[in-house]
Amino acid sequence: MRINFLGLAALCAFTGVAFGAFGTHGLKHLLSPALLETYKTAVTYQMWHSLGLGLIAIFAQQQPNNKQLHWAGRLMFAGIVLFSGSLYLLVLLNIKALGMITPLGGLAFLAAWLLLALFALKQPHSYP
């Protein structure tokens, strides 16, 4: 099954902006500074990894049969959902146990970036 990583990246970036605005305008007077910082971390990671997913999408369009890129994209998206999603829910629902899910998202991010690095290392190099 082909996944439209560019569409997912755009959707993740869109929701990241929306969540960021919600946090800044709707939550800043309701949350403690520590919880607000956790929420900001979720938004920051979501935005950076949305860009990473967009980068993977560009390479996957050029090499549509590359399984390494497809796994990198899946893992990047899973990382956004698990890492940022668990932090959003932790802050908004005050369920501390959700913090145990966050490292799984971090591992997914690491695996995605590693796969992207391995993909890059396998590409032909041209030096001036």
C-alpha positions, 0 to 999 in steps of 0.5 A, spaced: 500 500 500 502 506 498 502 512 503 502 519 501 507 521 505 507 528 503 499 529 504 501 526 511 507 531 512 502 537 510 497 534 515 501 534 521 504 541 520 497 543 519 495 540 526 502 542 529 500 549 527 493 549 530 495 545 536 501 551 537 496 556 536 491 553 541 496 552 546 499 559 546 492 562 546 487 557 549 492 554 554 497 559 557 493 561 562 490 554 564 496 550 565 502 550 569 509 553 566 511 545 567 505 543 563 505 548 558 513 547 556 511 539 555 506 542 551 510 546 547 515 540 546 510 536 543 508 542 538 516 543 537 517 535 535 511 535 531 513 541 527 520 538 526 518 531 524 513 534 519 518 537 515 522 530 516 516 526 513 516 531 508 523 530 506 522 523 506 516 524 501 520 528 496 525 522 496 520 517 496 517 520 490 523 520 486 524 512 488 517 510 489 519 502 490 525 504 496 522 500 502 527 503 506 524 510 505 517 507 506 519 504 513 522 511 514 516 515 513 511 510 517 516 510 523 516 518 522 509 518 522 508 513 528 513 517 532 509 524 531 503 520 533 506 517 539 511 522 541 507 528 540 500 525 541 502 522 548 504 529 550 498 532 548 494 527 551 498 527 558 497 535 558 490 535 556 487 529 560 492 529 566 494 522 565 501 521 567 501 514 565 501 516 558 508 519 559 510 511 558 508 512 551 512 518 549 519 514 549 516 509 544 515 515 539 522 517 540 525 511 538 520 511 532 523 518 530 530 515 531 529 509 527 526 513 522 532 518 522 537 512 522 533 509 516 534 516 512 541 516 513 542 509 511 538 511 505 543 517 504 549 513 504 547 508 499 546 514 494 551 515 489 556 521 491 558 526 486 563 531 488 565 537 484 
